């Protein structure tokens, strides 16, 4: 099944916060009924994947949270903690508008 949104979460910190963030995102997606969505008659998945360094270390292992990227837009979030995940999923995946408070400005 193709993806509506594919989230990659950096787990390259010693603290393990990235794994906790990935887990919290998966739970939020499930709790909010967003594991699969239908768009233009196609069933699409929202999925979370753990990955290595995303080159946003200032907002990841050098702080207390984790960095992640959401495709297809390729938007980066930083300093994300498990407590932020329900809002991130609701706003970005559910409402289609990025969660501005944690969005990184990559320009
Ligand atoms: S260590 Fe997480 S982005 Fe580099």
Backbone and ligand atoms as CSV (ligand in chain L), in Angstrom:
chain,resi,resn,atom,element,x,y,z
A,1,UNK,N,N,0.851,-1.191,0.000
A,1,UNK,CA,C,0.000,0.000,0.000
A,1,UNK,C,C,0.894,1.250,0.000
A,2,UNK,N,N,0.659,2.177,-0.897
A,2,UNK,CA,C,1.477,3.405,-0.935
A,2,UNK,C,C,1.263,4.263,0.318
A,3,UNK,N,N,2.149,5.228,0.482
A,3,UNK,CA,C,2.123,6.058,1.680
A,3,UNK,C,C,1.410,7.383,1.463
A,4,UNK,N,N,0.618,7.783,2.453
A,4,UNK,CA,C,0.126,9.160,2.509
A,4,UNK,C,C,1.237,10.016,3.096
A,5,UNK,N,N,1.773,9.558,4.213
A,5,UNK,CA,C,2.905,10.212,4.877
A,5,UNK,C,C,3.848,9.138,5.397
A,6,UNK,N,N,5.138,9.371,5.235
A,6,UNK,CA,C,6.143,8.449,5.745
A,6,UNK,C,C,7.088,9.263,6.618
A,7,UNK,N,N,7.124,8.904,7.897
A,7,UNK,CA,C,7.919,9.651,8.863
A,7,UNK,C,C,9.171,8.864,9.209
A,8,UNK,N,N,10.320,9.525,9.134
A,8,UNK,CA,C,11.592,8.912,9.504
A,8,UNK,C,C,12.117,9.628,10.740
A,9,UNK,N,N,12.351,8.863,11.796
A,9,UNK,CA,C,12.768,9.425,13.080
A,9,UNK,C,C,14.204,9.017,13.375
A,10,UNK,N,N,15.050,9.994,13.636
A,10,UNK,CA,C,16.440,9.713,13.975
A,10,UNK,C,C,16.516,9.032,15.341
A,11,UNK,N,N,17.257,7.937,15.392
A,11,UNK,CA,C,17.458,7.234,16.675
A,11,UNK,C,C,18.954,7.202,17.019
A,12,UNK,N,N,19.684,8.209,16.564
A,12,UNK,CA,C,21.139,8.223,16.735
A,12,UNK,C,C,21.583,8.886,18.044
A,13,UNK,N,N,20.650,9.144,18.961
A,13,UNK,CA,C,21.018,9.752,20.245
A,13,UNK,C,C,21.337,8.645,21.257
A,14,UNK,N,N,22.165,8.997,22.235
A,14,UNK,CA,C,22.466,8.025,23.301
A,14,UNK,C,C,21.274,7.863,24.242
A,15,UNK,N,N,20.447,8.893,24.342
A,15,UNK,CA,C,19.345,8.882,25.308
A,15,UNK,C,C,18.228,7.906,24.950
A,16,UNK,N,N,18.115,7.560,23.669
A,16,UNK,CA,C,17.026,6.682,23.241
A,16,UNK,C,C,15.723,7.414,22.981
A,17,UNK,N,N,15.755,8.747,23.018
A,17,UNK,CA,C,14.522,9.519,22.840
A,17,UNK,C,C,13.908,9.292,21.452
A,18,UNK,N,N,14.735,9.062,20.451
A,18,UNK,CA,C,14.206,8.841,19.100
A,18,UNK,C,C,13.324,7.601,19.038
A,19,UNK,N,N,13.747,6.551,19.715
A,19,UNK,CA,C,12.917,5.327,19.742
A,19,UNK,C,C,11.597,5.597,20.474
A,20,UNK,N,N,11.672,6.365,21.543
A,20,UNK,CA,C,10.442,6.708,22.278
A,20,UNK,C,C,9.525,7.581,21.417
A,21,UNK,N,N,10.116,8.489,20.652
A,21,UNK,CA,C,9.320,9.345,19.757
A,21,UNK,C,C,8.670,8.486,18.671
A,22,UNK,N,N,9.437,7.586,18.074
A,22,UNK,CA,C,8.873,6.715,17.021
A,22,UNK,C,C,7.708,5.901,17.578
A,23,UNK,N,N,7.894,5.380,18.772
A,23,UNK,CA,C,6.837,4.588,19.413
A,23,UNK,C,C,5.604,5.456,19.687
A,24,UNK,N,N,5.815,6.659,20.196
A,24,UNK,CA,C,4.698,7.564,20.495
A,24,UNK,C,C,3.970,7.981,19.220
A,25,UNK,N,N,4.712,8.170,18.140
A,25,UNK,CA,C,4.077,8.528,16.857
A,25,UNK,C,C,3.201,7.376,16.369
A,26,UNK,N,N,3.717,6.161,16.460
A,26,UNK,CA,C,2.938,4.984,16.024
A,26,UNK,C,C,1.662,4.857,16.846
A,27,UNK,N,N,1.784,5.057,18.145
A,27,UNK,CA,C,0.596,4.984,19.006
A,27,UNK,C,C,-0.408,6.071,18.652
A,28,UNK,N,N,0.086,7.290,18.422
A,28,UNK,CA,C,-0.810,8.407,18.097
A,28,UNK,C,C,-1.526,8.151,16.774
A,29,UNK,N,N,-0.809,7.627,15.801
A,29,UNK,CA,C,-1.423,7.324,14.492
A,29,UNK,C,C,-2.535,6.302,14.677
A,30,UNK,N,N,-2.252,5.284,15.477
A,30,UNK,CA,C,-3.263,4.261,15.719
A,30,UNK,C,C,-4.443,4.833,16.507
A,31,UNK,N,N,-4.136,5.549,17.594
A,31,UNK,CA,C,-5.188,6.106,18.453
A,31,UNK,C,C,-6.096,7.081,17.698
A,32,UNK,N,N,-5.533,7.806,16.751
A,32,UNK,CA,C,-6.307,8.804,16.013
A,32,UNK,C,C,-6.928,8.227,14.733
A,33,UNK,N,N,-6.799,6.922,14.563
A,33,UNK,CA,C,-7.426,6.263,13.416
A,33,UNK,C,C,-6.836,6.676,12.081
A,34,UNK,N,N,-5.512,6.948,12.080
A,34,UNK,CA,C,-4.882,7.456,10.856
A,34,UNK,C,C,-3.893,6.458,10.230
A,35,UNK,N,N,-3.977,5.197,10.614
A,35,UNK,CA,C,-3.044,4.217,10.023
A,35,UNK,C,C,-3.236,4.118,8.518
A,36,UNK,N,N,-4.482,4.221,8.090
A,36,UNK,CA,C,-4.772,4.209,6.652
A,36,UNK,C,C,-5.792,5.301,6.362
A,37,UNK,N,N,-5.583,5.998,5.270
A,37,UNK,CA,C,-6.512,7.046,4.850
A,37,UNK,C,C,-6.872,6.804,3.384
A,38,UNK,N,N,-7.990,7.346,2.963
A,38,UNK,CA,C,-8.389,7.207,1.567
A,38,UNK,C,C,-8.322,8.580,0.909
A,39,UNK,N,N,-7.596,8.655,-0.203
A,39,UNK,CA,C,-7.483,9.900,-0.955
A,39,UNK,C,C,-7.666,9.577,-2.432
A,40,UNK,N,N,-8.565,10.278,-3.075
A,40,UNK,CA,C,-8.856,10.044,-4.499
A,40,UNK,C,C,-9.151,8.573,-4.776
A,41,UNK,N,N,-9.868,7.935,-3.858
A,41,UNK,CA,C,-10.254,6.548,-4.046
A,41,UNK,C,C,-9.160,5.535,-3.772
A,42,UNK,N,N,-7.986,6.000,-3.352
A,42,UNK,CA,C,-6.864,5.085,-3.057
A,42,UNK,C,C,-6.645,5.013,-1.554
A,43,UNK,N,N,-6.368,3.805,-1.078
A,43,UNK,CA,C,-6.048,3.615,0.331
A,43,UNK,C,C,-4.544,3.847,0.512
A,44,UNK,N,N,-4.210,4.755,1.426
A,44,UNK,CA,C,-2.811,5.126,1.656
A,44,UNK,C,C,-2.481,4.966,3.130
A,45,UNK,N,N,-1.229,4.659,3.411
A,45,UNK,CA,C,-0.780,4.414,4.780
A,45,UNK,C,C,0.012,5.574,5.347
A,46,UNK,N,N,-0.107,5.767,6.646
A,46,UNK,CA,C,0.802,6.643,7.376
A,46,UNK,C,C,1.739,5.733,8.160
A,47,UNK,N,N,3.028,5.861,7.926
A,47,UNK,CA,C,3.972,4.939,8.547
A,47,UNK,C,C,5.140,5.679,9.190
A,48,UNK,N,N,5.698,5.031,10.197
A,48,UNK,CA,C,6.836,5.588,10.939
A,48,UNK,C,C,7.999,4.606,10.830
A,49,UNK,N,N,9.171,5.142,10.550
A,49,UNK,CA,C,10.374,4.328,10.385
A,49,UNK,C,C,11.487,4.945,11.224
A,50,UNK,N,N,12.242,4.127,11.894
A,50,UNK,CA,C,13.419,4.629,12.599
A,50,UNK,C,C,14.579,4.703,11.612
A,51,UNK,N,N,15.451,5.682,11.794
A,51,UNK,CA,C,16.600,5.805,10.891
A,51,UNK,C,C,17.786,6.383,11.647
A,52,UNK,N,N,18.898,6.497,10.943
A,52,UNK,CA,C,20.122,7.052,11.527
A,52,UNK,C,C,20.094,8.583,11.383
A,53,UNK,N,N,21.216,9.203,11.581
A,53,UNK,CA,C,21.324,10.660,11.606
A,53,UNK,C,C,20.713,11.315,10.358
A,54,UNK,N,N,19.917,12.351,10.600
A,54,UNK,CA,C,19.269,13.105,9.514
A,54,UNK,C,C,19.973,14.433,9.243
A,55,UNK,N,N,21.137,14.620,9.847
A,55,UNK,CA,C,21.920,15.840,9.660
A,55,UNK,C,C,21.199,17.083,10.218
A,56,UNK,N,N,20.460,16.872,11.283
A,56,UNK,CA,C,19.819,17.991,12.001
A,56,UNK,C,C,20.185,17.872,13.478
A,57,UNK,N,N,21.459,17.534,13.726
A,57,UNK,CA,C,21.931,17.155,15.066
A,57,UNK,C,C,21.741,18.254,16.120
A,58,UNK,N,N,21.804,19.507,15.703
A,58,UNK,CA,C,21.599,20.613,16.646
A,58,UNK,C,C,20.231,20.485,17.320
A,59,UNK,N,N,19.269,19.939,16.601
A,59,UNK,CA,C,17.905,19.782,17.130
A,59,UNK,C,C,17.599,18.325,17.448
A,60,UNK,N,N,18.664,17.577,17.713
A,60,UNK,CA,C,18.490,16.142,17.978
A,60,UNK,C,C,19.455,15.744,19.089
A,61,UNK,N,N,20.554,15.066,18.759
A,61,UNK,CA,C,21.420,14.538,19.823
A,61,UNK,C,C,22.115,15.631,20.634
A,62,UNK,N,N,22.180,16.845,20.132
A,62,UNK,CA,C,22.796,17.941,20.892
A,62,UNK,C,C,21.795,18.607,21.835
A,63,UNK,N,N,20.539,18.162,21.761
A,63,UNK,CA,C,19.512,18.656,22.682
A,63,UNK,C,C,18.910,17.484,23.422
A,64,UNK,N,N,17.653,17.637,23.812
A,64,UNK,CA,C,17.021,16.552,24.571
A,64,UNK,C,C,15.982,15.789,23.761
A,65,UNK,N,N,15.686,16.266,22.544
A,65,UNK,CA,C,14.656,15.609,21.732
A,65,UNK,C,C,15.235,14.906,20.526
A,66,UNK,N,N,14.377,14.628,19.558
A,66,UNK,CA,C,14.793,13.930,18.347
A,66,UNK,C,C,14.389,14.735,17.115
A,67,UNK,N,N,15.117,14.506,16.039
A,67,UNK,CA,C,14.768,15.089,14.741
A,67,UNK,C,C,14.007,14.047,13.936
A,68,UNK,N,N,13.115,14.526,13.082
A,68,UNK,CA,C,12.404,13.623,12.176
A,68,UNK,C,C,12.038,14.374,10.903
A,69,UNK,N,N,11.776,13.602,9.855
A,69,UNK,CA,C,11.380,14.197,8.585
A,69,UNK,C,C,10.102,13.504,8.106
A,70,UNK,N,N,9.220,14.295,7.516
A,70,UNK,CA,C,7.952,13.770,7.019
A,70,UNK,C,C,7.928,13.897,5.496
A,71,UNK,N,N,7.797,12.767,4.828
A,71,UNK,CA,C,7.625,12.757,3.375
A,71,UNK,C,C,6.171,12.483,3.057
A,72,UNK,N,N,5.619,13.008,1.964
A,72,UNK,CA,C,6.353,13.442,0.773
A,72,UNK,C,C,6.861,14.878,0.798
A,73,UNK,N,N,6.467,15.694,1.779
A,73,UNK,CA,C,6.889,17.096,1.733
A,73,UNK,C,C,8.380,17.282,2.017
A,74,UNK,N,N,8.975,16.362,2.784
A,74,UNK,CA,C,10.368,16.518,3.176
A,74,UNK,C,C,10.534,17.604,4.224
A,75,UNK,N,N,9.545,17.763,5.095
A,75,UNK,CA,C,9.613,18.777,6.148
A,75,UNK,C,C,10.256,18.173,7.393
A,76,UNK,N,N,11.179,18.932,7.983
A,76,UNK,CA,C,11.909,18.464,9.164
A,76,UNK,C,C,11.331,19.077,10.438
A,77,UNK,N,N,11.274,18.240,11.461
A,77,UNK,CA,C,10.947,18.688,12.809
A,77,UNK,C,C,12.163,18.423,13.688
A,78,UNK,N,N,12.318,19.241,14.740
A,78,UNK,CA,C,13.429,19.036,15.652
A,78,UNK,C,C,13.007,19.204,17.090
A,79,UNK,N,N,13.853,18.680,17.984
A,79,UNK,CA,C,13.599,18.771,19.433
A,79,UNK,C,C,12.247,18.158,19.801
A,80,UNK,N,N,11.896,17.081,19.126
A,80,UNK,CA,C,10.602,16.429,19.348
A,80,UNK,C,C,10.718,15.450,20.517
A,81,UNK,N,N,9.743,15.519,21.417
A,81,UNK,CA,C,9.658,14.598,22.554
A,81,UNK,C,C,8.395,13.759,22.420
A,82,UNK,N,N,8.332,12.643,23.101
A,82,UNK,CA,C,7.124,11.802,23.016
A,82,UNK,C,C,5.837,12.580,23.312
A,83,UNK,N,N,5.886,13.529,24.238
A,83,UNK,CA,C,4.677,14.291,24.603
A,83,UNK,C,C,4.153,15.149,23.443
A,84,UNK,N,N,4.992,15.422,22.436
A,84,UNK,CA,C,4.600,16.254,21.287
A,84,UNK,C,C,3.906,15.449,20.188
A,85,UNK,N,N,3.991,14.133,20.266
A,85,UNK,CA,C,3.622,13.304,19.116
A,85,UNK,C,C,2.130,13.313,18.787
A,86,UNK,N,N,1.276,13.344,19.787
A,86,UNK,CA,C,-0.164,13.354,19.504
A,86,UNK,C,C,-0.537,14.616,18.722
A,87,UNK,N,N,-0.006,15.762,19.132
A,87,UNK,CA,C,-0.302,17.020,18.429
A,87,UNK,C,C,0.294,17.018,17.027
A,88,UNK,N,N,1.516,16.498,16.897
A,88,UNK,CA,C,2.150,16.458,15.569
A,88,UNK,C,C,1.328,15.603,14.598
A,89,UNK,N,N,0.888,14.452,15.064
A,89,UNK,CA,C,0.084,13.562,14.209
A,89,UNK,C,C,-1.261,14.209,13.879
A,90,UNK,N,N,-1.906,14.787,14.877
A,90,UNK,CA,C,-3.212,15.409,14.654
A,90,UNK,C,C,-3.109,16.559,13.649
A,91,UNK,N,N,-2.120,17.432,13.841
A,91,UNK,CA,C,-1.996,18.611,12.974
A,91,UNK,C,C,-1.485,18.248,11.577
A,92,UNK,N,N,-0.360,17.549,11.536
A,92,UNK,CA,C,0.285,17.312,10.236
A,92,UNK,C,C,-0.413,16.222,9.427
A,93,UNK,N,N,-0.639,15.076,10.054
A,93,UNK,CA,C,-1.235,13.957,9.310
A,93,UNK,C,C,-2.754,14.068,9.237
A,94,UNK,N,N,-3.363,14.539,10.329
A,94,UNK,CA,C,-4.819,14.611,10.361
A,94,UNK,C,C,-5.379,15.833,9.659
A,95,UNK,N,N,-4.785,17.000,9.955
A,95,UNK,CA,C,-5.305,18.257,9.412
A,95,UNK,C,C,-4.537,18.750,8.191
A,96,UNK,N,N,-3.378,18.164,7.944
A,96,UNK,CA,C,-2.612,18.558,6.763
A,96,UNK,C,C,-1.893,19.885,6.898
A,97,UNK,N,N,-1.671,20.316,8.148
A,97,UNK,CA,C,-0.892,21.541,8.333
A,97,UNK,C,C,0.224,21.253,9.336
A,98,UNK,N,N,1.466,21.567,8.939
A,98,UNK,CA,C,2.604,21.269,9.812
A,98,UNK,C,C,2.473,21.929,11.176
A,99,UNK,N,N,3.039,21.286,12.180
A,99,UNK,CA,C,3.028,21.806,13.551
A,99,UNK,C,C,4.165,22.833,13.661
A,100,UNK,N,N,3.805,24.095,13.528
A,100,UNK,CA,C,4.788,25.171,13.383
A,100,UNK,C,C,5.785,25.240,14.537
A,101,UNK,N,N,5.352,24.942,15.744
A,101,UNK,CA,C,6.218,25.106,16.923
A,101,UNK,C,C,7.480,24.246,16.860
A,102,UNK,N,N,7.420,23.110,16.175
A,102,UNK,CA,C,8.570,22.202,16.145
A,102,UNK,C,C,9.198,22.080,14.756
A,103,UNK,N,N,8.650,22.789,13.802
A,103,UNK,CA,C,9.132,22.724,12.438
A,103,UNK,C,C,10.506,23.413,12.331
A,104,UNK,N,N,11.427,22.800,11.619
A,104,UNK,CA,C,12.735,23.425,11.413
A,104,UNK,C,C,12.721,24.206,10.117
A,105,UNK,N,N,13.337,25.361,10.178
A,105,UNK,CA,C,13.451,26.208,8.988
A,105,UNK,C,C,14.764,25.848,8.308
A,106,UNK,N,N,14.670,25.111,7.212
A,106,UNK,CA,C,15.869,24.625,6.530
A,106,UNK,C,C,16.366,25.561,5.431
A,107,UNK,N,N,15.838,26.744,5.382
A,107,UNK,CA,C,16.259,27.640,4.286
A,107,UNK,C,C,17.567,28.309,4.611
L,1,LIG,S1,S,21.908,12.628,15.548
L,1,LIG,FE1,FE,19.780,12.899,15.071
L,1,LIG,S2,S,19.859,14.211,13.356
L,1,LIG,FE2,FE,21.949,13.826,13.751
